[in-house]
């Protein structure tokens, strides 16, 4: 599974570790992804979303329980 946000598409960034001797080796910074049950096309689905999308409200979390999900979808 790719380390990419399902909403905004944010992926890893690249850079260097720099030692005291100024040796540079490649490293990666990964986005802070969380597995969330979210509503995708009206149905709950498990997706990986970055925390910035969660905090900004770009993701609608699915309600817990099957009865609640059906009640909210119909009413």
MARBA-3410 file (N, C-alpha, C, O; in Angstrom, 1 decimal):
75
0.8,-1.2,0.0,0.0,0.0,0.0,0.9,1.2,0.0,1.8,1.3,0.8 ~ 0.6,2.2,-0.9,1.4,3.4,-1.0,1.2,4.3,0.2,0.1,4.3,0.8 ~ 2.2,5.0,0.6,2.1,6.0,1.7,1.7,7.3,1.1,2.4,8.3,1.1 ~ 0.4,7.3,0.6,-0.1,8.5,0.0,-1.5,8.8,0.6,-2.3,7.9,0.9 ~ -1.8,10.1,0.8,-3.1,10.5,1.4,-4.2,10.2,0.3,-4.0,10.6,-0.9
-5.3,9.6,0.7,-6.4,9.3,-0.3,-7.1,10.6,-0.7,-7.8,10.6,-1.7 ~ -7.0,11.7,0.1,-7.8,12.9,-0.2,-7.0,13.9,-1.0,-7.4,14.3,-2.1 ~ -5.8,14.3,-0.5,-5.0,15.3,-1.1,-3.8,14.8,-2.0,-3.3,15.6,-2.7 ~ -3.5,13.5,-1.8,-2.4,13.0,-2.6,-1.1,13.2,-2.1,-0.1,13.0,-2.8 ~ -1.0,13.7,-0.9,0.4,14.0,-0.3,1.1,12.7,-0.1,0.6,11.7,0.4
2.4,12.7,-0.5,3.3,11.6,-0.4,4.6,11.9,0.3,4.7,13.0,0.8 ~ 5.6,11.0,0.2,6.8,11.3,0.9,7.6,12.4,0.3,7.5,12.6,-0.9 ~ 8.4,13.1,1.1,9.3,14.1,0.6,10.7,13.6,0.7,11.0,12.7,1.5 ~ 11.6,14.1,-0.1,13.0,13.6,-0.1,14.0,14.7,0.3,13.7,15.9,0.2 ~ 15.1,14.2,0.9,16.1,15.1,1.3,17.4,14.4,1.7,17.6,13.3,1.2
18.2,15.0,2.6,19.4,14.4,3.0,19.6,14.3,4.5,19.1,15.2,5.2 ~ 20.2,13.3,5.0,20.8,13.3,6.3,22.1,14.0,6.1,22.8,13.7,5.2 ~ 22.4,14.9,7.0,23.7,15.6,6.9,24.5,15.3,8.2,24.0,15.7,9.3 ~ 25.6,14.6,8.2,26.4,14.3,9.3,27.3,15.5,9.7,27.3,16.5,9.0 ~ 28.0,15.4,10.9,28.9,16.4,11.3,30.0,16.6,10.3,30.6,17.7,10.1
30.4,15.5,9.6,31.4,15.6,8.6,30.9,16.1,7.2,31.6,16.0,6.2 ~ 29.6,16.5,7.2,28.9,17.0,6.0,28.8,15.9,5.0,28.7,16.2,3.8 ~ 28.7,14.6,5.4,28.4,13.5,4.5,26.8,13.6,4.3,26.1,13.7,5.2 ~ 26.4,13.4,3.1,25.0,13.4,2.8,24.5,12.1,2.3,25.0,11.5,1.3 ~ 23.5,11.6,3.0,22.8,10.3,2.5,21.3,10.6,2.4,20.8,11.4,3.1
20.7,10.0,1.4,19.3,10.3,1.1,18.4,9.8,2.2,18.6,8.7,2.8 ~ 17.3,10.5,2.5,16.3,10.1,3.4,15.0,10.5,2.9,14.8,11.3,2.0 ~ 13.9,10.0,3.6,12.5,10.4,3.2,11.8,10.8,4.4,12.0,10.3,5.5 ~ 10.9,11.8,4.3,10.0,12.2,5.3,8.6,11.8,4.8,8.1,12.1,3.8 ~ 7.9,11.0,5.7,6.6,10.4,5.4,5.5,11.3,5.9,5.7,11.9,7.0
4.4,11.4,5.2,3.2,12.2,5.8,2.6,11.4,6.9,2.7,10.2,7.0 ~ 2.0,12.1,7.8,1.4,11.5,9.0,0.0,10.9,8.6,-1.0,11.7,8.6 ~ 0.0,9.7,8.2,-1.3,9.1,7.7,-2.0,8.3,8.8,-1.3,7.6,9.6 ~ -3.3,8.4,8.8,-4.1,7.6,9.7,-5.1,6.9,9.0,-5.7,7.4,8.0 ~ -5.4,5.6,9.4,-6.5,4.8,8.8,-7.8,5.3,9.4,-7.9,5.2,10.6
-8.7,5.6,8.6,-10.0,6.2,9.0,-11.2,5.6,8.3,-11.1,5.3,7.1 ~ -12.2,5.3,9.0,-13.5,4.9,8.3,-14.2,6.2,7.9,-14.7,6.9,8.8 ~ -14.2,6.4,6.6,-14.8,7.7,6.1,-15.9,7.3,5.1,-16.0,6.2,4.6 ~ -16.8,8.3,4.9,-17.9,8.1,3.9,-17.3,8.4,2.5,-16.9,9.5,2.2 ~ -17.3,7.4,1.7,-16.8,7.6,0.3,-18.0,7.2,-0.6,-18.4,6.0,-0.6
-18.5,8.1,-1.4,-19.7,7.9,-2.2,-20.9,7.4,-1.4,-21.7,6.6,-1.8 ~ -21.0,7.9,-0.2,-22.2,7.6,0.7,-22.0,6.3,1.5,-22.9,5.9,2.2 ~ -20.9,5.5,1.3,-20.7,4.3,2.0,-19.5,4.3,2.8,-18.5,4.9,2.4 ~ -19.5,3.7,4.0,-18.3,3.8,4.8,-17.2,2.9,4.2,-17.4,1.8,3.8 ~ -16.0,3.5,4.2,-14.8,2.8,3.6,-13.6,3.1,4.4,-13.5,4.3,4.9
-12.7,2.2,4.5,-11.4,2.5,5.3,-10.4,3.1,4.3,-10.0,2.4,3.3 ~ -9.9,4.3,4.6,-9.0,5.0,3.8,-7.8,5.5,4.6,-8.0,5.7,5.8 ~ -6.7,5.8,4.0,-5.6,6.4,4.7,-5.5,7.9,4.4,-5.4,8.2,3.2 ~ -5.6,8.7,5.4,-5.7,10.1,5.2,-4.7,10.8,6.1,-4.4,10.4,7.2 ~ -4.1,11.9,5.6,-3.1,12.7,6.4,-3.9,13.5,7.4,-5.1,13.8,7.3
-3.2,13.8,8.5,-3.8,14.5,9.6,-4.2,15.9,9.3,-5.2,16.4,9.9 ~ -3.6,16.5,8.3,-4.0,17.9,7.9,-5.4,17.8,7.2,-6.2,18.7,7.4 ~ -5.7,16.8,6.5,-7.0,16.6,5.9,-8.1,16.3,7.0,-9.2,16.8,6.9 ~ -7.7,15.6,8.0,-8.6,15.3,9.1,-8.9,16.5,9.9,-10.1,16.8,10.2 ~ -7.9,17.3,10.2,-8.1,18.5,11.0,-8.9,19.6,10.2,-9.6,20.4,10.8
-8.7,19.7,8.9,-9.3,20.8,8.1,-10.8,20.4,7.8,-11.5,21.3,7.2 ~ -11.2,19.2,8.0,-12.6,18.8,7.7,-12.8,18.4,6.3,-14.0,18.3,5.9 ~ -11.8,18.0,5.6,-12.0,17.5,4.2,-12.4,16.1,4.2,-12.8,15.6,3.1 ~ -12.5,15.4,5.3,-12.9,14.0,5.4,-14.2,14.0,6.3,-14.2,14.5,7.4 ~ -15.2,13.3,5.8,-16.4,13.0,6.6,-16.3,11.6,7.2,-16.4,10.6,6.5
-16.1,11.6,8.5,-16.0,10.3,9.2,-17.3,9.5,9.2,-18.4,10.1,9.3 ~ -17.3,8.2,9.0,-18.5,7.4,9.0,-18.9,7.2,10.4,-18.1,7.0,11.3 ~ -20.2,7.2,10.7,-20.7,6.9,12.0,-20.5,5.5,12.4,-20.4,4.6,11.6 ~ -20.4,5.2,13.7,-20.2,3.9,14.2,-21.5,3.1,14.2,-22.5,3.7,14.5 ~ -21.4,1.8,13.8,-22.6,1.0,13.8,-23.3,1.0,12.5,-23.4,2.1,11.9
-23.9,-0.1,12.1,-24.6,-0.2,10.9,-25.9,0.5,10.9,-26.3,1.1,9.9 ~ -26.7,0.4,12.0,-28.0,1.0,12.0,-27.9,2.5,11.9,-28.7,3.1,11.3 ~ -26.9,3.1,12.6,-26.7,4.6,12.5,-26.4,5.0,11.1,-26.9,6.0,10.6 ~ -25.5,4.2,10.4,-25.1,4.6,9.1,-26.3,4.5,8.1,-26.5,5.4,7.3 ~ -27.2,3.5,8.3,-28.3,3.4,7.4,-29.3,4.5,7.7,-30.0,5.1,6.8
-29.5,4.9,9.0,-30.5,5.9,9.4,-30.0,7.3,8.8,-30.9,8.0,8.4 ~ -28.7,7.6,8.9,-28.3,8.9,8.4,-28.3,8.9,6.9,-28.5,10.0,6.4 ~ -28.1,7.8,6.2,-28.1,7.8,4.8,-29.5,8.0,4.2,-29.7,8.7,3.2 ~ -30.5,7.5,4.9,-31.9,7.6,4.5,-32.6,8.9,5.0,-33.4,9.5,4.3 ~ -32.2,9.4,6.1,-32.9,10.5,6.7,-32.0,11.7,6.9,-32.4,12.7,7.3
END
